[in-house]
């Protein structure tokens, strides 16, 4: 006989308490798995809509500050730069925001590791956002 010490990490998008009460999930298994429970919520709830514009501006500034005309920046690098300034966001959430910014024609994303670049429209939005911040400080 060999003794094994194991830890199991499990994730689900279902309400297991209701499933246990309705008989759709084994009660004993639920209590064995549910030693530490972390509820995260959906990705679209991680950044509040009021913060969207601010986050978009920060992402545009990050892309602008860290790209050259001939090369772009990858999503992992964007996430790393954001972490350096104290903004921690999940990869799925960042991807959703980047898609929204791309849809508004503020950035271009093509396939490849360093593919995200800011457009002229994105530069104008960034410039306008910076000017409004400067005028608020006066």
Beta strands, then each sheet from edge to edge (+ up, - down):
strand 1: 107-109
strand 2: 116-118
sheet 1: 1+ 2-
end
